[in-house]
Amino acid sequence: MMSFKEWMVAEDARKVKPMDPDEVKLRALENEVAVLRKNIQLRKARTRAQKDIAAVHKAQQELSIQQRPLSVEDENWTLEGCLSPYIRAQ
């Protein structure tokens, strides 16, 4: 007597239809097309990410230029320049 598991395996084996060679080739080609489409999607996403990264780097550079440290020649390094905001506030 077969166990239930063995019976299920035998039933599944009976339901499986043998594929003809053309169908095997067709499925292989469909799988290859799916892989190629996925690769194209990944390349497009990578390109978008690289553009976004470049934009972020450019924005960081512009921001660092705007926020450059004051040099000794700037007026705020003098005593009057340092105190002028406090003098104006009073």
C-alpha positions as a printed Julia matrix, in Angstrom:
90×3 Matrix{Float64}:
  0.0    0.0     0.0
  1.27   3.5    -0.91
  1.48   6.28    1.6
 -0.46   9.44    0.93
  2.73  11.34    0.08
  3.81   8.7    -2.43
  0.33   8.74   -3.96
  0.46  12.57   -4.34
  3.88  12.38   -6.01
  2.58   9.72   -8.4
 -0.51  11.85   -9.2
  1.65  14.9    -9.88
  3.91  12.82  -12.12
  0.88  11.67  -14.12
 -0.31  15.26  -14.61
  3.01  16.48  -16.01
  2.9   16.56  -19.79
  6.08  16.03  -21.74
  6.99  19.17  -23.69
  7.94  19.08  -27.33
 11.37  20.5   -28.26
  9.87  23.62  -29.85
  8.05  24.49  -26.64
 11.25  24.0   -24.65
 13.08  26.37  -27.01
 10.23  28.88  -26.83
 10.27  28.9   -23.03
 14.05  29.29  -23.0
 13.78  32.27  -25.36
 10.99  33.8   -23.25
 13.17  33.47  -20.16
 16.1   35.06  -21.99
 13.9   37.97  -23.11
 12.71  38.46  -19.54
 16.32  38.55  -18.3
 17.3   41.06  -20.99
 14.33  43.3   -20.12
 15.31  43.21  -16.47
 18.9   44.13  -17.38
 17.63  47.09  -19.41
 15.52  48.25  -16.46
 18.52  47.97  -14.16
 20.72  49.95  -16.57
 18.11  52.7   -16.81
 17.79  52.82  -13.03
 21.59  52.92  -12.66
 21.8   55.8   -15.16
 19.1   57.73  -13.29
 20.89  57.12  -10.0
 24.2   58.32  -11.45
 22.51  61.5   -12.71
 20.95  62.06   -9.29
 24.31  61.53   -7.59
 25.96  64.0    -9.98
 23.24  66.57   -9.22
 23.77  66.1    -5.49
 27.54  66.52   -5.85
 27.03  69.68   -7.9
 24.63  71.08   -5.3
 27.09  70.23   -2.52
 29.87  72.03   -4.38
 27.7   75.11   -4.91
 26.71  75.06   -1.27
 30.31  74.74   -0.11
 31.26  77.71   -2.31
 28.45  79.78   -0.79
 29.42  78.78    2.74
 33.13  79.32    2.36
 34.93  80.38    5.52
 35.69  84.05    5.93
 39.18  85.11    5.07
 41.33  87.49    7.08
 40.57  90.24    4.56
 36.81  90.07    5.23
 35.4   92.91    7.25
 33.93  90.64    9.92
 37.37  89.69   11.13
 38.02  93.19   12.38
 36.79  94.21   15.8
 34.28  96.62   14.31
 33.02  93.94   11.92
 32.53  91.46   14.75
 30.73  93.96   16.97
 28.67  95.68   14.26
 25.65  93.33   14.52
 25.5   93.99   18.26
 25.93  97.73   17.82
 23.16  97.84   15.19
 20.84  95.85   17.44
 21.04  98.45   20.21
